């Protein structure tokens, strides 16, 4: 990645963090593109150079979480059976290790709560999940020796992505003393991928 591409990605992520924080604090109605740009320390023109509407600004942050889970799966040794590898990757991706992880999860919670009343935010969330499922196909194909178009690979990608989505949405909807998101993710992963391999 060139220096220009790295700077662009860093700017997009900074805007995404600002947008997530504002959506979590103020909800969708209380968040504007101007406020996001101001919080991120960029001009409104820069904001619109990267994002079409305010809701689009959170996609890089949500995509970052999806890539983290996929990287955990890619880093799991190939001798670990696939169902166990999926569970391990989900646990590692959803375990809170430091203040940054806790902050990211709180942003996700706020975003998903704001999405309940914002169809555009729900569309961004659905697109991130669809993209994640598609990006999971080659990882699963490599682990199984099957083609990415194989029905079982596609079903596993869909089930695993759905497991993560449902886990995050369930955790985000809980109010008082929720369980660890990693525990919910592992349970969902186990239930939804059972019998696939």
Buried (B, 14 or more C-beta within 10 A) or exposed (E): EEEEEEEBEEBBBBBBBBBBBBBBBBBBEEBEBEBBBBBBEBEEEBBEEBBEEBBBBBBBBBBBBBBBBBBBBBEBEEEBEBBEBBBBBBBBBBBBEEEEBEBBBBBBBBBBBBBEEBEBBBBBBEBBBEBBBEBBBBBBBEBBEBEBEBEEBBBBBBBBBBBBBBBBBBBBEEEEEBEBBBBBBBBBBBEBBEEBB
